Amino acid sequence: MIDYEKITNKVLSYSSLKEFRKSPEHFVQYLEKKKAPSEAMILGSLVDRMVLTPGTWQDEFTVMPHFDRRTKEGKEGFAKFTEENKGKTFVEEDVIIKAEFITAKVMQNEQAKEILSRLTQTQETIFYTDKETGLKMVAKLDGRGDNIIMDLKTCASADPEEFAKAAINFGYPLQAGVYAEAVRNRFFKFPDYYFICVETSAPYGISVCKASDDFVELGKQQLRKALEEFKYCLDNKLFHQSYEFRNLFGPHILELPPWAKKGLEA
């Protein structure tokens, strides 16, 4: 049974709208069953903490000591440790070391330092209500300054061309749209949008990329469409639907990728 009262009261975010854009069913799954964070997500969160709020990572994470849970002492020690650190994410020491190394690389990078120096707020949460649909929204910004929004991304490749491809695949335009709209609602500003991209494997390369106007505009359009469809889905109680929900607004068109079009022209 779908809990429509819970859906109605849900404060929407980039993450939840990203799931809804797959299908209403995916949104319900996201709402009911939170996924355990992957190793990549944990590393990314650690780096965010270390770079943006130095000295606070232990508020959220703790190193898991070794307990031999085959023994009574090990079981008791593990139980005591987990109780004392309830709510924290347990990580291995080598993950902390890796995050600290990546953080040091970021802080030594001249372009990254210049962007970070422009920030007046980090790890900022902005709540707002979308005026057209009445839906409640939340945006959790990595960093914001007088004329800048900054998003710190750990990634497989920080090469600007490779990151541009990954950004589309991971739905970063939608994220940019959510964040830009939040800042516009709260501060009536239209800041530039920057990514600090950090590789998670050697040589841990770093690049700073500024999102184009088209990139942010695409995100705003995706956000508007997602909110309108979410409101329609809510009003008509359609959260039981899967991919067929997309066809309510016309058939899904399968476009040829550029390489296939070249073959067609030939």
Phi, psi and omega in degrees: 000128181277129181271093183288334176294321178295319179294318180299322183272356182292130172275117187279150181224176174304313184299316182289322178291328177299320178290319180298325180296338173287306176183159175303322179301318180297323178296315179298318177299318178298320183291323187269328186229097178290133179279143174293138181296140178284169177300322179295320180293320179296316179298317179298319179294322178297313180297318177305311181299312185293325181279315191268330178225072185306139176084006184246000187299333181287350174290335185245334185234156173210147180282130180276115175292167177276127175237129175275093186282008171279346181252160178298316181297319180295318178297317180293319179296318179296316180298318180294317181297314182294325179292318181291337182243030181302134179094348180266159176267128180271130181227157176281154183298326181293334177290320177297316180299318179295316180297321179294322179293316179298318179300317179298321178297318179298314185289345177265350182277123187297317181292318179296318180299322181296318178294314181298326181292341181273353183280139174250343178222142174229152181050052185263136178251126181239123174259143175202165178247128178291122187293327186281328183248342184078006181282143180274138184231155172221140177233131180247099186274137173294315181202151179213142175229191183300323180221041185204140165244134182237135178237119180268120184238122167276141188205165178290322180222128176265003174303124186307319181291319178291321180294325179301320178292315181296324181300320178292315182297324182270359177078028182292333174301318177300318179299316178298321178296317179297314183292318180296321179292323178297315180293321178297317180294321185276318190242357180057041179233158179235075187285162172289154185241121182240146170248133164257113186258129185230123179287147182258011175218159183305137011268019178057051181294156183227138172221153175247124183236133175263127179291135179289165175300322179296321179299312181290322179296321176301316179298320178295320178293319178297320179296313181300315181296318181296318181293319179295318180289325177297315179298318178298316180296321180290314182297328184256008178049062184246019184286001173276350186277154177255228185294342180296340179302325182297329184285351176296338184250022179115156181296147177283126182263123176273109181274147175282137174291159183308320182293329179285326178295323177298320178294325179293318180295327180291000000 
